[in-house]
Amino acid sequence: MTRLDVRDVTVRFGGVTAVNAATLSADGGQVTALIGPNGAGKTTLFNVITGLQKPTAGRVFLNGDDITQTPTHRRARHGIARTFQRLEAFGSLTVEENIRVAADAIRSKNARPSRVTGDLIRRIGLERYAHARADSVPTGVARLVELARALAIDPKLLLLDEPSSGLSETETEAFGKLLRDMAAQGRAVVIVEHDMTLIMRVSDRIHVLDRGVLIASGTPAEVQADPAVRKAYLGEDGDSAVDVDEHSSPTLVMPEATTEAESGSWF
C-alpha cells in the first residue's frame, strides 16, 4: 500500500530553488531511502512532508488523502512521525520522560502510555539510560531516544533524518535490523542517511536528489549502477570512488556529511 505520495513538489526560497518538481512515493512494509549530495534538498523535502515547510507548488498525499495544507500537529495525529538531523530531545527531561511525552500526546491511540513507554525502552535497548537526563547521554543514544519518541505515536509513516549519526558500527548494524522490523509491521519507513553501507543493506527502494532535482529512483542495485547518480556523488570520474570486492556489489563512497540548516520540533 502506498502510504506517502509526493507529487511535483517545488520549494523556492527567493531566487533559490531548493526542491524542483520532485515526485516520489513510499509504500507500507518497505524502507525507502532519500539520498543525495549535501545541500540536495533532502531535509527540505522532509519538512514539506511533515508540514514544517509549505511547498511553492505540488501536493503531498498520505494514504490517498491530500494533506498539503494540513497543520503539522494534525499530520502527527494522522500517523506521521519524524526525527531530525539536529537532535531535538527535551534536555531537562529524562529519557523515559521524553518518550512518555509522545505517548501521552496520542492518548486516543495509547490507552496505557506508561506501558508503551516501557515497551519502547526495552525494545530499543535504552534501559541503562531510562532515568538519565536526555542532555547527558551520548549522541548515539540520543538518536535512539528520538526514534523511540517517534515510535510512541505508532506512526504509519516514519521519517528519519540522519538517524545513524553517532552510532558505533555494532549499533548501526542493530539499527538496520530495527529498521527492517519497523517496516515489517506495515509502516512506511523513509530515511535520509549518508551511511551508504546501511542504505544499501536495508532499503527496498532509493530516490536520489541532486540540487533539488530527483535524478534517479530504483532498487539499490539499480541506483548504484546509474551514471547520473555516480556523477552527482563522485564527479566525472566515478569509477575511482566505488568500493568493490569479489564478494559484494559496488557501494558508493560518500563524502563526509555536513549539517544542513534545518531544524524544528515535532511535538
Kinemage of the C-alpha trace (Angstrom):
@kinemage 1
@onewidth
@group {chain A} dominant
@subgroup {mainchain}
@vectorlist {calphas} color= white
{ca met a 1} P 0.000 0.000 0.000
{ca thr a 2} L 1.272 3.470 -0.888
{ca arg a 3} L 1.469 5.454 2.344
{ca leu a 4} L 3.208 8.555 1.020
{ca asp a 5} L 2.768 10.157 -2.371
{ca val a 6} L 4.691 13.355 -3.167
{ca arg a 7} L 3.688 14.912 -6.470
{ca asp a 8} L 5.653 17.600 -8.295
{ca val a 9} L 6.766 19.376 -5.110
{ca thr a 10} L 8.762 22.554 -5.624
{ca val a 11} L 10.222 24.751 -2.879
{ca arg a 12} L 11.747 28.147 -3.621
{ca phe a 13} L 13.468 30.481 -1.182
{ca gly a 14} L 13.591 33.782 -3.033
{ca gly a 15} L 15.532 33.085 -6.200
{ca val a 16} L 16.873 29.742 -4.958
{ca thr a 17} L 15.035 26.537 -5.883
{ca ala a 18} L 15.717 24.035 -3.101
{ca val a 19} L 13.422 21.311 -4.485
{ca asn a 20} L 12.324 21.240 -8.121
{ca ala a 21} L 9.189 19.284 -9.124
{ca ala a 22} L 10.061 16.218 -7.018
{ca thr a 23} L 7.749 13.202 -7.321
{ca leu a 24} L 8.251 10.118 -5.173
{ca ser a 25} L 6.358 7.573 -3.119
{ca ala a 26} L 6.876 5.261 -0.153
{ca asp a 27} L 4.981 2.029 0.460
{ca gly a 28} L 3.962 0.433 3.718
{ca gly a 29} L 6.123 -2.541 4.625
{ca gln a 30} L 9.195 -1.083 2.961
{ca val a 31} L 12.248 1.026 3.793
{ca thr a 32} L 12.602 3.860 1.292
{ca ala a 33} L 15.805 5.909 1.206
{ca leu a 34} L 16.206 9.510 0.086
{ca ile a 35} L 19.841 10.226 -0.671
{ca gly a 36} L 21.899 12.874 -2.418
{ca pro a 37} L 24.932 15.121 -2.016
{ca asn a 38} L 24.976 17.689 0.768
{ca gly a 39} L 22.528 20.511 0.124
{ca ala a 40} L 20.484 18.452 -2.352
{ca gly a 41} L 17.172 19.375 -0.668
{ca lys a 42} L 16.537 16.181 1.295
{ca thr a 43} L 15.673 17.782 4.626
{ca thr a 44} L 13.661 20.499 2.893
{ca leu a 45} L 11.552 17.784 1.290
{ca phe a 46} L 11.123 16.095 4.679
{ca asn a 47} L 9.918 19.430 6.056
{ca val a 48} L 7.312 19.674 3.300
{ca ile a 49} L 6.069 16.157 4.038
{ca thr a 50} L 5.730 16.889 7.758
{ca gly a 51} L 4.231 20.363 7.336
{ca leu a 52} L 7.120 22.459 8.605
{ca gln a 53} L 7.672 23.966 5.143
{ca lys a 54} L 4.926 24.967 2.716
{ca pro a 55} L 5.671 23.995 -0.869
{ca thr a 56} L 5.746 26.626 -3.575
{ca ala a 57} L 3.973 24.094 -5.784
{ca gly a 58} L 2.943 20.451 -5.687
{ca arg a 59} L 0.914 18.205 -3.399
{ca val a 60} L 1.519 15.688 -0.616
{ca phe a 61} L -0.785 12.707 -0.015
{ca leu a 62} L -0.944 10.345 2.976
{ca asn a 63} L -2.882 7.121 2.424
{ca gly a 64} L -4.508 8.773 -0.588
{ca asp a 65} L -5.638 11.887 1.300
{ca asp a 66} L -4.316 15.314 0.321
{ca ile a 67} L -2.514 16.729 3.383
{ca thr a 68} L -0.708 19.596 1.645
{ca gln a 69} L -2.498 22.189 3.778
{ca thr a 70} L -2.807 20.073 6.930
{ca pro a 71} L -1.034 21.524 10.017
{ca thr a 72} L 1.927 19.667 11.471
{ca his a 73} L 0.194 18.535 14.667
{ca arg a 74} L -2.694 17.055 12.704
{ca arg a 75} L -0.291 15.166 10.449
{ca ala a 76} L 1.158 13.600 13.587
{ca arg a 77} L -2.303 12.509 14.652
{ca his a 78} L -2.890 11.059 11.198
{ca gly a 79} L 0.192 8.870 11.592
{ca ile a 80} L 3.318 10.799 10.544
{ca ala a 81} L 6.346 10.922 12.838
{ca arg a 82} L 9.922 12.012 12.251
{ca thr a 83} L 13.326 12.567 13.733
{ca phe a 84} L 15.609 15.491 12.966
{ca gln a 85} L 19.115 15.874 11.630
{ca arg a 86} L 19.870 18.128 14.595
{ca leu a 87} L 18.957 16.479 17.882
{ca glu a 88} L 15.670 17.758 19.280
{ca ala a 89} L 15.344 15.988 22.634
{ca phe a 90} L 13.920 17.739 25.699
{ca gly a 91} L 17.241 18.066 27.508
{ca ser a 92} L 15.919 18.678 31.026
{ca leu a 93} L 13.676 15.594 30.906
{ca thr a 94} L 14.839 12.033 31.365
{ca val a 95} L 14.999 9.577 28.503
{ca glu a 96} L 11.861 7.904 29.823
{ca glu a 97} L 10.035 11.232 30.120
{ca asn a 98} L 10.962 12.206 26.556
{ca ile a 99} L 9.270 9.070 25.261
{ca arg a 100} L 6.307 9.415 27.630
{ca val a 101} L 5.602 12.942 26.318
{ca ala a 102} L 4.873 11.481 22.899
{ca ala a 103} L 2.888 8.543 24.260
{ca asp a 104} L 0.729 10.942 26.287
{ca ala a 105} L 0.175 13.179 23.252
{ca ile a 106} L -1.743 10.415 21.454
{ca arg a 107} L -3.887 9.146 24.338
{ca ser a 108} L -6.704 8.231 21.972
{ca lys a 109} L -4.367 5.595 20.461
{ca asn a 110} L -2.328 4.798 23.561
{ca ala a 111} L -4.707 3.641 26.290
{ca arg a 112} L -1.696 2.883 28.513
{ca pro a 113} L 1.096 5.402 27.773
{ca ser a 114} L 3.316 4.051 30.564
{ca arg a 115} L 3.249 0.553 29.051
{ca val a 116} L 4.000 1.937 25.577
{ca thr a 117} L 6.946 3.879 27.014
{ca gly a 118} L 8.356 0.884 28.879
{ca asp a 119} L 7.973 -1.422 25.885
{ca leu a 120} L 9.863 1.008 23.639
{ca ile a 121} L 12.668 1.459 26.165
{ca arg a 122} L 13.170 -2.311 26.255
{ca arg a 123} L 12.747 -2.815 22.517
{ca ile a 124} L 15.316 -0.179 21.562
{ca gly a 125} L 17.700 -1.045 24.380
{ca leu a 126} L 17.523 2.143 26.441
{ca glu a 127} L 17.101 0.566 29.894
{ca arg a 128} L 20.529 1.725 31.068
{ca tyr a 129} L 19.669 5.355 30.278
{ca ala a 130} L 15.954 5.448 31.126
{ca his a 131} L 16.383 7.727 34.165
{ca ala a 132} L 19.236 9.849 32.794
{ca arg a 133} L 18.628 13.375 31.574
{ca ala a 134} L 18.401 13.448 27.792
{ca asp a 135} L 21.107 16.126 27.553
{ca ser a 136} L 23.590 13.889 29.394
{ca val a 137} L 23.509 10.784 27.182
{ca pro a 138} L 25.883 10.081 24.252
{ca thr a 139} L 24.838 11.333 20.823
{ca gly a 140} L 24.106 7.841 19.527
{ca val a 141} L 21.813 7.156 22.477
{ca ala a 142} L 20.041 10.495 21.962
{ca arg a 143} L 19.348 9.437 18.365
{ca leu a 144} L 17.669 6.290 19.666
{ca val a 145} L 15.661 8.349 22.160
{ca glu a 146} L 14.325 10.414 19.266
{ca leu a 147} L 13.432 7.232 17.414
{ca ala a 148} L 11.600 5.820 20.436
{ca arg a 149} L 9.721 9.093 20.882
{ca ala a 150} L 8.629 8.977 17.234
{ca leu a 151} L 7.502 5.352 17.566
{ca ala a 152} L 5.469 6.197 20.679
{ca ile a 153} L 2.668 7.566 18.485
{ca asp a 154} L 2.582 4.301 16.497
{ca pro a 155} L 3.126 6.043 13.142
{ca lys a 156} L 2.160 4.647 9.764
{ca leu a 157} L 4.788 6.838 8.096
{ca leu a 158} L 8.144 7.268 9.849
{ca leu a 159} L 10.714 9.739 8.504
{ca leu a 160} L 14.261 9.515 9.845
{ca asp a 161} L 16.811 12.247 9.114
{ca glu a 162} L 20.421 11.049 9.589
{ca pro a 163} L 19.409 8.560 12.314
{ca ser a 164} L 22.678 6.586 12.416
{ca ser a 165} L 24.859 9.624 13.114
{ca gly a 166} L 26.771 8.994 16.335
{ca leu a 167} L 26.149 5.243 16.365
{ca ser a 168} L 29.014 2.772 16.523
{ca glu a 169} L 29.416 0.095 13.847
{ca thr a 170} L 27.782 -2.511 16.074
{ca glu a 171} L 24.944 -0.147 16.974
{ca thr a 172} L 24.432 0.690 13.296
{ca glu a 173} L 24.089 -2.987 12.420
{ca ala a 174} L 21.469 -3.429 15.151
{ca phe a 175} L 19.746 -0.258 13.996
{ca gly a 176} L 19.497 -1.612 10.457
{ca lys a 177} L 17.695 -4.687 11.757
{ca leu a 178} L 15.352 -2.450 13.749
{ca leu a 179} L 14.516 -0.510 10.571
{ca arg a 180} L 13.575 -3.717 8.792
{ca asp a 181} L 11.474 -4.821 11.779
{ca met a 182} L 9.606 -1.496 11.796
{ca ala a 183} L 8.830 -1.826 8.100
{ca ala a 184} L 7.737 -5.441 8.547
{ca gln a 185} L 4.984 -4.175 10.855
{ca gly a 186} L 3.430 -2.363 7.881
{ca arg a 187} L 4.979 1.054 8.336
{ca ala a 188} L 6.452 3.077 5.528
{ca val a 189} L 9.945 3.989 6.718
{ca val a 190} L 11.675 6.816 4.841
{ca ile a 191} L 15.299 7.508 5.700
{ca val a 192} L 17.766 10.262 4.813
{ca glu a 193} L 21.223 8.899 5.513
{ca his a 194} L 24.857 9.326 4.448
{ca asp a 195} L 25.928 5.837 5.531
{ca met a 196} L 25.703 4.099 2.158
{ca thr a 197} L 26.535 0.683 3.611
{ca leu a 198} L 23.441 0.943 5.810
{ca ile a 199} L 21.291 2.325 2.981
{ca met a 200} L 22.238 -0.395 0.531
{ca arg a 201} L 21.654 -3.094 3.141
{ca val a 202} L 18.205 -2.084 4.412
{ca ser a 203} L 16.474 -0.190 1.580
{ca asp a 204} L 13.853 -1.627 -0.734
{ca arg a 205} L 13.821 1.477 -2.906
{ca ile a 206} L 16.033 4.554 -3.192
{ca his a 207} L 15.287 8.041 -4.513
{ca val a 208} L 18.212 10.316 -5.355
{ca leu a 209} L 18.118 14.117 -5.210
{ca asp a 210} L 20.751 16.372 -6.731
{ca arg a 211} L 20.396 20.159 -6.438
{ca gly a 212} L 16.711 19.740 -5.739
{ca val a 213} L 16.037 17.527 -8.752
{ca leu a 214} L 15.078 13.861 -8.480
{ca ile a 215} L 17.635 12.235 -10.791
{ca ala a 216} L 17.049 8.536 -10.119
{ca ser a 217} L 14.740 6.053 -8.406
{ca gly a 218} L 15.058 2.301 -8.130
{ca thr a 219} L 16.390 -0.640 -6.192
{ca pro a 220} L 19.797 -0.349 -4.505
{ca ala a 221} L 21.432 -2.227 -7.392
{ca glu a 222} L 19.788 -0.001 -9.993
{ca val a 223} L 20.766 3.195 -8.209
{ca gln a 224} L 24.387 2.110 -7.732
{ca ala a 225} L 24.690 1.438 -11.458
{ca asp a 226} L 23.041 4.688 -12.562
{ca pro a 227} L 25.561 7.013 -14.299
{ca ala a 228} L 23.688 10.146 -13.187
{ca val a 229} L 23.945 9.085 -9.550
{ca arg a 230} L 27.647 8.320 -9.837
{ca lys a 231} L 28.267 11.692 -11.412
{ca ala a 232} L 26.260 13.539 -8.744
{ca tyr a 233} L 28.249 11.948 -5.927
{ca leu a 234} L 31.617 11.467 -7.498
{ca gly a 235} L 32.073 13.920 -10.355
{ca glu a 236} L 33.004 12.868 -13.860
{ca asp a 237} L 35.443 10.112 -12.832
{ca gly a 238} L 33.016 7.833 -10.946
{ca asp a 239} L 34.998 4.620 -11.199
{ca ser a 240} L 37.739 5.652 -8.791
{ca ala a 241} L 35.395 6.153 -5.845
{ca val a 242} L 33.480 2.912 -5.918
{ca asp a 243} L 34.324 0.238 -3.386
{ca val a 244} L 34.399 -3.208 -4.979
{ca asp a 245} L 35.366 -6.633 -3.783
{ca glu a 246} L 34.802 -10.040 -5.315
{ca his a 247} L 32.076 -10.995 -2.853
{ca ser a 248} L 29.842 -7.910 -2.909
{ca ser a 249} L 28.160 -5.372 -5.146
{ca pro a 250} L 29.779 -1.946 -5.620
{ca thr a 251} L 28.993 0.534 -2.869
{ca leu a 252} L 29.134 4.262 -3.386
{ca val a 253} L 31.612 6.007 -1.111
{ca met a 254} L 30.070 9.165 0.282
{ca pro a 255} L 31.844 12.398 1.222
{ca glu a 256} L 31.721 13.487 4.837
{ca ala a 257} L 28.313 14.835 5.828
{ca thr a 258} L 27.828 18.469 6.714
{ca thr a 259} L 24.893 19.930 8.554
{ca glu a 260} L 22.022 21.310 6.505
{ca ala a 261} L 20.497 24.280 8.306
{ca glu a 262} L 17.140 22.681 9.076
{ca ser a 263} L 15.596 22.284 12.486
{ca gly a 264} L 12.246 22.090 14.240
{ca ser a 265} L 10.260 20.454 16.984
{ca trp a 266} L 7.722 17.749 16.299
{ca phe a 267} L 5.647 17.585 19.468
